[in-house]
């Protein structure tokens, strides 16, 4: 298990969504190079955040991608994503999924 993969707590992901605010999004990366720092093509990145369907159902989405380009500058075909139940119990499963993609 890679100790440098961090998945935040569920209540942190919820953010202020329960009081009219927004969800928090978590972004992490691993694999900087000695020559290029965080601008390496081999940089492994991941994102964890909550999405809400039009019906009002929430789920946690995790995405993985490589390179220096940020998540917000990528189209859906430039990362791999998986959806998980919106619950604290999903976090270890999400971490294992992210680690499996590394």
Secondary structure, DSSP 8 states (H G I E B T S, - for coil): --TT-----HHHHHTTGGGT----EEEEEE--BTTTBTT-TT-EEEEEEEEE-TTS-EEEEEEEEESSS-GGG--GGGSEEEEEESSGGGHHHHHHHHHHH-
